[in-house]
Amino acid sequence: MSVFIAGVVIVVLLGLAFFFVLTVTEAGQLLRGRRAGPAVEPGRDAATQELRLRYARGEISREEYLQRKIDLEEF
């Protein structure tokens, strides 16, 4: 009987440990913002990133950058 109780205690402790690790991991991810879904669609995000890169490289003017950014947001 005492072996059975020891087994139950071990299973309960392992379950609590798993729950604790899972909770701490999820809380850490939430605090870092990793669980938040993408703010925009992946394709739109890629287009915005490319637009930013072209502006950073000096390929387009500020005015063109702002207009295209507005156009992408309306899409």
The 8 nearest C-alpha neighbors of each residue, nearest first, counted from 0:
[[1, 3, 2, 4, 5, 6, 7, 8],
 [0, 2, 4, 3, 5, 6, 7, 8],
 [3, 1, 5, 0, 4, 6, 7, 8],
 [2, 4, 6, 0, 1, 5, 7, 8],
 [5, 3, 1, 7, 6, 2, 8, 0],
 [6, 4, 2, 8, 3, 7, 1, 9],
 [7, 5, 3, 9, 4, 8, 2, 10],
 [6, 8, 4, 10, 9, 5, 11, 3],
 [7, 9, 5, 11, 6, 10, 12, 4],
 [10, 8, 12, 6, 7, 11, 13, 5],
 [9, 11, 7, 13, 12, 8, 14, 6],
 [10, 12, 14, 8, 9, 13, 7, 15],
 [13, 11, 15, 9, 14, 10, 8, 16],
 [14, 12, 16, 10, 15, 11, 9, 17],
 [15, 13, 11, 17, 12, 16, 18, 10],
 [14, 16, 18, 12, 17, 13, 19, 11],
 [15, 17, 13, 19, 14, 18, 12, 20],
 [18, 16, 14, 20, 15, 19, 21, 13],
 [17, 19, 15, 21, 16, 20, 22, 14],
 [20, 18, 16, 22, 17, 21, 15, 23],
 [21, 19, 17, 23, 22, 18, 24, 16],
 [20, 22, 18, 24, 19, 23, 17, 25],
 [23, 21, 19, 25, 24, 20, 18, 26],
 [22, 24, 26, 20, 25, 21, 27, 19],
 [25, 23, 21, 27, 22, 26, 20, 28],
 [24, 26, 28, 22, 27, 23, 21, 29],
 [27, 25, 29, 23, 28, 24, 22, 30],
 [28, 26, 30, 24, 25, 29, 23, 31],
 [27, 29, 25, 31, 33, 30, 26, 32],
 [30, 28, 32, 26, 31, 27, 34, 33],
 [29, 31, 27, 32, 28, 26, 33, 25],
 [32, 30, 28, 29, 33, 27, 34, 26],
 [33, 31, 29, 30, 34, 35, 28, 27],
 [34, 32, 28, 35, 31, 29, 30, 36],
 [35, 33, 32, 29, 28, 36, 31, 25],
 [34, 36, 33, 32, 37, 29, 38, 28],
 [37, 35, 34, 38, 33, 39, 32, 40],
 [36, 38, 39, 35, 40, 41, 44, 34],
 [37, 39, 36, 40, 35, 44, 41, 43],
 [40, 38, 37, 44, 41, 43, 42, 36],
 [39, 41, 43, 42, 44, 37, 38, 45],
 [40, 42, 44, 43, 45, 39, 37, 46],
 [43, 41, 45, 44, 40, 46, 39, 47],
 [42, 44, 46, 40, 45, 41, 47, 39],
 [43, 45, 41, 47, 42, 46, 48, 40],
 [46, 44, 48, 42, 43, 47, 49, 41],
 [47, 45, 43, 49, 48, 44, 50, 42],
 [46, 48, 50, 44, 49, 45, 43, 51],
 [47, 49, 45, 51, 50, 46, 44, 52],
 [50, 48, 52, 46, 51, 47, 45, 53],
 [49, 51, 47, 53, 48, 52, 46, 54],
 [52, 50, 48, 54, 49, 53, 55, 47],
 [51, 53, 55, 49, 54, 50, 56, 48],
 [54, 52, 56, 50, 58, 55, 51, 49],
 [53, 55, 57, 51, 59, 52, 56, 58],
 [54, 56, 52, 57, 53, 51, 58, 59],
 [57, 55, 53, 54, 58, 52, 59, 51],
 [58, 56, 54, 55, 59, 53, 60, 52],
 [57, 59, 53, 56, 54, 60, 55, 52],
 [60, 58, 54, 57, 63, 53, 64, 61],
 [59, 61, 63, 62, 64, 54, 57, 58],
 [62, 60, 64, 63, 65, 59, 54, 66],
 [61, 63, 65, 64, 60, 66, 59, 67],
 [62, 64, 66, 60, 61, 65, 67, 59],
 [63, 65, 61, 67, 62, 66, 68, 60],
 [66, 64, 68, 62, 63, 67, 61, 69],
 [67, 65, 63, 69, 68, 64, 62, 70],
 [68, 66, 70, 64, 69, 65, 63, 71],
 [67, 69, 65, 71, 70, 66, 64, 72],
 [70, 68, 72, 66, 67, 71, 65, 73],
 [69, 71, 67, 73, 68, 72, 66, 74],
 [72, 70, 68, 74, 73, 69, 67, 43],
 [71, 73, 69, 70, 74, 68, 43, 67],
 [74, 72, 70, 71, 69, 68, 67, 43],
 [73, 71, 72, 70, 43, 69, 68, 67]]
